[in-house]
Structure formats: structure tokens, C-alpha cells
Amino acid sequence: MSPTLKDSAALLQPELRDLRRALHQEPEIGLDLPLTQARVVAALEGLPLELSLGDKLSSVTAVLRGGRPGPTVLLRADMDALPVQETADLSYASRFPGVMHACGHDLHVSALVGAARLLSERRAELPGSVVFMFQPGEEGAGGAQLMIDEGVLDAADRPVVAAYALHVAAAQLPAGWVAARPGPIMAAADTLEVTLRGRGGHGSSPHLALDPVPAACEAVIALQTMVTRRFDAFDPVVLTVGEFHAGSVNNVIPEQARFAATIRSFSPEARTRVHEEALRVVRGIGEAHGLTVEAEVQIGYPVTVNDPEEAAFAEQTVRQLLGDERYFPLPNPIAGSEDFGLLGALVPSAYVMFGACPADRDPSAAAYNHAPEAEFDDSVLGDAAALLAQLALGRLARG
């Protein structure tokens, strides 16, 4: 009897762990990831894959053509790290100061390499092709769009009929659990940037100046009220001001005050409207104070939406491969953001969360992704690779 996919993946686990830890020690940021790209290419060496490298970014696209004709599916892993100083006491901690795989993309890469190995072993029975998308620049650099522009969806010469990806979670989910939902699963993320300009002066004589600071403070509070009073709680938006700059001396009224906020939304309608409302609020307050207002919304990533049919298929796949007890239906979307939504806007897709909380931690209290002390349990890599491979196999079998 030939080994099951899960059994084959378990045999790969030590190799995938070693790859993940090597990647973890040498994290890279943004679109230019030469060390990571080289490790991926080396890990895929000897497999029956057609490899191509990106022009404007250090991407790797690998195509596996099955032994039987059929459609094409895409599996994606993001590869970039974050500008975070790692504080976890690990033997394989980052060797690069101020850079860390705090979001677990090193696990994503390793799992996708594992899926490529598993599917290559089953190439003869594969009814179609699989595109493996190793993507730089997910953390704000727009790598998915660049890979789309460079032809990742056409890499197998046949249209991609479905795309899948997983994202590990250092907290909230126990190791090995999978969570997903149909419809929106991750938020759109945009940035509001505001500058209020007045007239500087001495702090002892505010009536002789035109102080932008109180107006900027008023605008920050008014934006929070706008969210709660202008938007449906069942189609929510999140607006958080994370940056505020004004002045440099305690007794001097500055000429300008500047702040920036992240805006999260879960539907195209709410996204458009929150942009309009936020700009109206800050411009109105600034003008009421006699200030000049410069305000704009920088468009970021769209909502990541799980196609209902593909989400149901992903759930079924998890339950059959890993067991019913390891699937958790997400009641609500996550307010984090992902550029996988750019793929989801073009092809039916499913995006799932994969628990990687260390076994000795309480998932509800463990440090979450992006934290400097975040840790991920890489013993889940075999199952993560098996899940990606089974999603491809199952979808190709559907034709």
C-alpha cells in the first residue's frame, strides 16, 4: 500500500523544520530577498518543476505539470519578514538586527516547499498543473500585484481556476487547528494622512497664533465618533490613529500638526464610504478652526474574500485530512490585512488560518503575530504541507 499524503508529509517534517529555521535566521524585508530566493531555489532542486524568477522582485514561480491533462491551481506563500527586533530566546533566532520573521512567513515558505515535494511525488496521477507562488513583499510592498503583473497567473499557459494559501497564527488557535469562513476573511487596509496648517507663535499668547494642535486632537476624537455613529455595526470599519506629530518645544505653538491612521473595512461599500466620511470630518474641523487642511487616503490592500464554494471545499478538505476536531469555523473576519485578496479578486480562492501556537503556551494569552516575542511551533509544517497539497489534488480532481 502506498503511503498516504499525510504519512509522506510526516516523513518530510524534519527537513521542513530545518528549512524553516534556516530561513528564520536570515530574514529579509520587502521585495528584494536574495537569500530567501536562493534557499527556495535550492530546496526545489531536483524536482520536476519549471522555475522562473521575478524581474522587479525576488520571487520564485514554479510550475508542476501533471501526468494527465486538466486545469491549473495556484498555491501561494509569502516570504518577507518585518522590521522587528526579535526578543524570543531561540537557538535559531534572527542573526540580522532589527529584522524578524514575526509573522511566520518562514513557515509558509517551508510548507509550500513541502507541498511541492509531495505533489511532485504524485506527478503521474496529477490531472492538471500546479503553480507554486513564492511571493516577496506581502508586508505592505504589494508583491502579489507585481507577481500578477509579471504573469504568475499565466505561468502554466492555462488559466488558474482556483488559488489557496494558509497563514500561521502564533496565538488564538491551538497548534494544528485550521480556521476559515466563506466571504470576507481579512480586511481591506488603507491609510488616512492628515496635515493641519496654521500659524506658529508663543505658547503664552495663543490668540496671536493659529494653533493646529487642538483642531488635530478634535479631529482624532471626531473620527472615532464617526465610526460608531455613521457605520453599521454589522458591516464594520476600524479606524486607528497610530501616528501623531506636532511641535518640538513645550512653549511654542507649531505651525502644523500631522497624524496618520489605518482604516480597515470589510466590504467595498463601507470602504468607499469611510474614505469619504473621514476626509469630510477632518476637512470640516480644520476649516472650522481657520486652518489649511491637507488630507488624503492612501489605498492599500483590498478585502480578502473567500469564494463560498472554495471555502466549503477547504473546510471539507481539512476535516477529511486532519479530522473534524481540527476545523474551527470563524464567526467573523479578521481585521488584519493581506494582499492575497488581489488574487481572490481574479480567481476563486480560499485562505485559511493555521494554528502554530507552541504547545506550552495558552493560545488566548500567547504573543500574537508581529510581536517581537512571537514564537511559532514548526512541528505543524508536515500537516500544513499536506493540507496545501491536498487542496491542489482535490481541486484538480474536480476538473
N, C-alpha and C positions, 0 to 999 in steps of 0.2 A: 504494500500500500504506500503510495506516495505521501510525503508529509503535507499536512495542511498549511495554509498560508500563515496561520498563527504560529505553528511549530517552526516553520522556516524563519519567521521573524525572530523568534526567541533565540535561535542559533546566531542571528546577526547582532543580538543585543550588545555583547562585549565590544564588537567592532564599532558599532554606532556610538556607544558611550565614549570610546577613545576619541573618535572624530569630534564629538560634541565638546569634549574637554580641551582638545587642541584648539578648536575654534574659539572657545571661551577665553583662552589665554591670550589670543591675538585679535581682539575686537576692532572693527573699523567702522567709521561713521560715513553716512551719506551715499553718494553714487560711485565713488572710487574706492573699491575694495579689492585691491590686487592680491593680498594674502589670502583672503577668503575665496576669491575666484580660483586661485591656484589650488587650494585644498579641495574644492569641489571637483575641479577637473581631474585631479589625481584620484579622488575617491571613485570617480566614474570610469576610470581607465579600465580597459578590457571588456567593458560591457558593449553589447551590440547597439550603440546609440549614435545618432548623428548630432554632433556638438557644434554649436555656434556661439560666439562671444559678442557682447554688445559693442557698439561704436561709441555712444555717448555715456555709457555707464558700464561697470564691471559685471555685467550679467552673464549668466550661462543658460542657454536653452538647449535641451537635449530631447531628441525625438526617438521614440522606440516604435518601430513599425512591426505590427503583429504578423503572425504567420497566416492569418486569414483576413479577408477584406472586411471593412467595417468603418464606423465613424471615428472621430477623434475626440478625446477628452484631454483636459489640462489639469495638472496638479501643480500647485504653487507653494513656494516657501520664500519668505523674505529673509535677507541675510545681514542687514545692517544693525549696528549697536547704537548706544546712546552716550551722550557726553555726561556720564555719571561716574563718580569715584567709588569703586566697589569697597564695601566695608565688611562683607561676609568673609569669614576665616576659612577659606578653601585652599586645598593644596594646588588647585588649578585656577586660582583667581587670575584676573586680568593682569598682564605684565605691562600694560600701557596706562600710565597715569591719566586719570580723568576720563577714561573710556571703559564702558562695561556693557556686556550683553545682559542688560537689566530687564529686557522684555522677552527673553527666551528664544530669540531668533536663531541662536546656535542649535537649539533643539529642533526647530523647524527644518533647518538645512539637513541635519543628520537624519531626521525622519524621512525626508524626501529622497535622500540618497538611498536609504533602506528600501523605500518603495520602488526605486529604480532597479535595485538589485533583485527584489522579489519578482517584479514583473518581467525583467529580463530572463529570469529562470523559466518563466512561463510564456515566453515569446511565441512558441509554436501554436499555443492554444488561444492566443490573444486575437479576438475578432475586431481588429482596428488598430489605431495608433494612439500613443500617449505622448503628450508634450509635458516635459518637466521644466517648470519655470523657476529658476533661481534668481530672485529679484533683489537688487540693492535699493536703497533709498526709500524704504517704506516710511521711516520716521520723519515725514514732512517734506521729503525731497521729490516726491512724485515719481518714483521709479516705475510704478506699474504703467503709467501713461507713456513713459519713454519706451518701455518694452513693447507696448501695444503699437506705438508709432514705428518701431523697428521690426514689426512683423511677427511677434510671438504667436498671435492667433492664427497665422498662416504658415507656421513652421512646418507642418506636416502635409501641406499642399491640399488639405481638405478642411472645411470649416470646423471649428471646435463646437461641439454640441453641448458641452457642459464643463464647468470648472469647479474645482474643490480645493479647499485649504483648511488647515486647522491652526489654532493658536493656543499655546500652552498658557496655563494660569498658575502662578506661584501661590495663590490663595483662593479662597471661596470654594473651590472644587477639590475633593479628595483625589489623590493620585490615581490616574486611570479612568476617572469618570469623564463622560462626554456630555456637553450641554449644547443645545441648539433650539431653534424655533423657526417657524415659517415667517416670512415677511421681514420687516426691519430687525436686524440683529445688532448693528453698530451704527452710531450716529454720524451725521454729517458734521464736519468741523470747519468753521470759518473764524476769521479774526476781525474784530472791530478795533480800529485805530483812531484815536481822537486827540486833537490838539486844540486847546482853547488859548487864544492870544489876547492879552490885554495891554496894560501899561504898567511897568515896574515902578517901584517907589520905596520910600522908607516905611518900615513896619509901624512906626509911631504915628504916621499920617495916612491911613488907608484911603481917606476921602480924596486925596490928591493923586491917587493911583487908580488903576482899573484892575482889580485883583482877580486873577483867573482861578485861584485855588478853591474858594467857596463854591464857585459855579461847577468846577470839576467834581468836587465832593457831592454836590447836589445831583449831578448827572449820574454818578455811580449809584447812588441810592435810588434815583428815579428809574434806572434801568432794571433794578431788582423788582420794583413795584410794577413796572411794565410787564415783566414776565408773569407775575401772579395775577394780574388784572386784565391782561389783553390776550392771554393764550389759554386754550382749552387744556385742562389737566390731563385729558386722555389723548392729546396729541402734543406732548410737552416740548418745551425748549429749556435749555440750560444756558445761562449767561454768567460767566465768572470773570471779574476783573482781577487779573493776576499781575498787572504791572501799572505803577503809578509814579510819575516823576514830576516834581515841582520844587524849584528853588534849591539853594545850597547854603544859605545863611539864615539864622533864625529871625533876624530883624530886618530882612529885605523882602519886599513883595516881588515875586518873579514876574517876568513878562509873560510867561506861558506856563501852562500845566498840561501834561500829556498822560494819557492812560491807554491801556490796551486790554481787550477782553477776548476770551474764547467763547464762541457761540456754538452750541450743539443742538441739533434738531433731528427729527425722525421721519419727516415727510417733506416732499418738495414744496407743498403749500405752506407749511409752517416755516420752512427755511426761507422762502421768498419774503414772507410777511415779517419775520423777525428782523431781517435786514432793513426793511423799510421802516419799521416801527423804531428800531434802535437809532437809526440816523435821524428820524424826526424828533425823537426825545432830546438827543444831545444838541442838535442844532437849535431847537426851540429854547432850551435852557441857556445856551451860550448867547443867543441873540437877546433874550430877555435881560441878560446882565450887560449887554452892550459890548460883547466880545466878538472877535472874529473866530469862526469855527472851521476847522479842517477835519472832516470825518469821512472815513471810507471803510468798506468791508472788503477784506482780502478773502477771496474764495479759496477754500481748501478742498478737502475730500468729500465726496457725496455720501449719502446714506448707503450702508451695505445692506442689501436686501436679499434674503434667501428665497429663491423661487419655491413656491409651495410644494410642487411635485418633487423637486430635488431635495428639499428639506425632509420630506416624508421618506424618500429613498435613503437619505443619510441616516435617519433615525432607525429605519429597518436594518440597515447595514450594521450599525453599532450593536443593536440588540442581538442580531444573529452571530456576529463575530465575537463580541466581548461579553454579551449577556445582558438580559433585561435590566438587571440591577445597576448597571453602569451607565445607563442613559438617564439624563435629567432634563426634562423639558423646561426651557427658560420661560418664565411667565412674562418677562419684559425685556426689551432690548437693553443693550449695554451702552452707556454714554461715551465710551471710548470711540475712537475713530480709526479707520482702516482704508487704505487705497485699493483693497480688493474689491470695493464697491464699484470701481471703474470697470473691472472685468464683469461684475454682475450686471452692469447696465448693458452689456453687449451680448452675453451668453447666459443661459440659465445656470445658476450657481448655488452652491451650499457652502456655508462657512460655519465651522463648529469650534467650540471651546473644549480644550483637552486638559484635564486636571493634572498638574505636576507639582502639587504641594508636597514637600518632604514628609515622610511617614511619621516623623517625630514631632510634627507641628499640628496645631489646631487650624484647619483651613479658614475658620472665621476670624482668627487673630494673626495669621502669618503675614509677613510683609508681602505686599502685592507687587505686581509688575511695575517697573520703573523705579522702585525704591533701591537705594544703594545697598541695603542689606538683603535684597530679594535672593532667594535660592530656589532652584528647580530640581526636582527629582528626575534624573535622567534614566532611571530604571523603567520609565514608561516608553522609551524610544522604540522598542520592539513592537509594542502594541500600536503605537502611533504610525509606524511604518506600515504595519499590516492593515490598518484602517484606510490609509491613503491608497494602498494597492487594491484593497477590496472595493473601494469606491470606484476606481477605474475599471476593474474587472466587471463589476456588476453593471455599471452604466454601459460599457461596450456590449455586454450580453443583451441589453435591451434593444440595441440597434439604433 
